[in-house]
Amino acid sequence: MKIGIIGLGFVGLSLTSVLSSKDFDVVGIDIDEEKCKKISNGIIPFFEPNLEKMLKNGLKKKLKITNDFSIIQNCDIIFVAVGTPQNKNGSIDLSIIKKVVSTIGENILKNKKKPIIIIKSTVIPGTMEKIILPILEKKSNKKEGKDFGLISNPEFLQESSAIRDTKFPHVVVLGGNQTQFMKKAKKIFKKLHPNTPIIITNHQTAEIIKYANNSFLATKISFINQLSNICQKIPEANIDDIGKTIGLDPRIGKLFLNAGPGYGGSCLPKDMKALINFAKTSGINPTLLNAVEEVNTKQLEQIILMIKQKLGNLASKKITILGTSFKPDTDDIRDSISIELIEKLLKRKALITIHDPKAIENTKGIFGSKIKYSKSVKYALSKSQCVIIMTQWKQYEKLNNNDFNDMAKKIVIDCRRMLIKKQLDVDYVAIGLGKKN
Ligand SMILES: NC(=O)c1ccc[n+]([C@@H]2O[C@H](COP(=O)([O-])OP(=O)(O)OC[C@H]3O[C@@H](n4cnc5c(N)ncnc54)[C@H](O)[C@@H]3O)[C@@H](O)[C@H]2O)c1
């Protein structure tokens, strides 16, 4: 069984590496020739724990990487994991996936096998039936259900644990028509993940499940962030004790209850926008989802307000940002709140220095010489008038009085409450912490 995986980003490359290291005959396909060359040489194009080791394992076995799409003709299973970004108005941009399925169609025209095409990319309800299926049938001149199978298989992995999540997903969703291809797909996934629940449904339900999942997570984050704002008005209240306690209620669950600067990253913001846009075009007013987004936007304004309360006018003020990646253990800065914060501070003419253990190069790609970059936290803090801890990198937990010594003003704004238990000789403010009376 030959497996083709199209799109070697976080989702596609993780799947490619995991399947090939399990001895499957895998070919990874990407449009980006440079990226293909790097990956073929065992170099991963972004930081993801354990990915490099897994990829090198696969390359020692049968794994091949290519930008030649004609290889699709020999594949029994074709996964699609290309990006589905957002348009300016928040709606989903399907141009990449349309192009890819069109190429798949042209190639399965020449495929003597009856392949199964499995779409992992996140797509808005109706995309499979109304867009992807017609393109495939038209370009291949073949019929779904008879000559090839088409299955929705939304992905739930998280960056920073992509390999673990790919190996041990909490659920597998298979959407589509109940054909021989669906039976075969179910058998393959059952073998791959014997202990994982498999939900078999239709395309539209599979598509909306992914949005339901992400919008619920965004809701949990905005909920705890709104409560953190309330806590800041209650003397000595602590949002972490609240999150920990309500998280023990099995009806609530403990994850995604860490108050912070707001949700960011490559998925939650864009999927929220796409769902809101989809709801509106379907005639539904998404009141709750709009509120979740509004709370998220206001959270960043809260941080700016905290900085202004300490520094007044921000022009020419030296501000240090610790962490630009949207979460720890990744170098991904797509829709990172930290990047938005820097943009807003630059508009107010502040002088910015940043530190991040993995994301400096990506950050340079956005800001170039407009800000300063430091590989050492101590140097980043030197002469600074205010430091803002944005990303929960483990190393920031170790900060102590020594590190803050060279600051011009020792103002610490801790958006993650990482230093809350330390005895620090600084002016300390944290999100979700009520001041002492
Ligand atoms: N990143 C995540 O945490 C995550 C989690 C769950 C679901 N998803 C969804 O999975 C999909 C992929 O996300 P990602 O983060 O892996 O994307 P990504 O942007 O990291 O990677 C996409 C890859 O597709 C390649 N590509 C672009 N055009 C192509 C083409 N025409 N042919 C072949 N390859 C092409 C790009 O070069 C890139 O390597 C998206 O729909 C996303 O919403 C992502």
The ligand as an ORCA input file, in Angstrom:
! r2SCAN-3c Opt
* xyz 0 1
  N      -1.050     23.464     12.568
  C      -1.928     22.896     13.355
  O      -1.766     22.859     14.584
  C      -3.193     22.257     12.790
  C      -3.954     21.425     13.614
  C      -5.109     20.852     13.110
  C      -5.517     21.139     11.804
  N      -4.779     21.975     11.047
  C      -5.231     22.235      9.661
  O      -4.458     21.408      8.793
  C      -4.168     22.107      7.582
  C      -2.646     22.222      7.404
  O      -2.157     23.011      8.462
  P      -0.574     23.195      8.713
  O      -0.439     24.035      9.928
  O       0.091     21.876      8.656
  O      -0.207     24.053      7.415
  P       1.198     24.645      7.006
  O       0.951     25.979      6.474
  O       2.182     24.448      8.115
  O       1.648     23.678      5.821
  C       1.030     23.607      4.575
  C       2.020     22.998      3.572
  O       1.367     22.900      2.316
  C       2.308     23.251      1.306
  N       1.585     23.656      0.092
  C       1.036     24.872     -0.209
  N       0.490     24.822     -1.440
  C       0.672     23.565     -1.900
  C       0.333     22.903     -3.099
  N      -0.345     23.532     -4.064
  N       0.689     21.614     -3.239
  C       1.356     20.972     -2.264
  N       1.722     21.541     -1.093
  C       1.382     22.827     -0.931
  C       3.130     24.369      1.931
  O       4.375     24.506      1.258
  C       3.272     23.850      3.358
  O       4.413     23.038      3.487
  C      -4.900     23.440      7.676
  O      -6.162     23.314      7.099
  C      -5.038     23.652      9.186
  O      -6.126     24.474      9.515
  C      -3.615     22.524     11.489
*
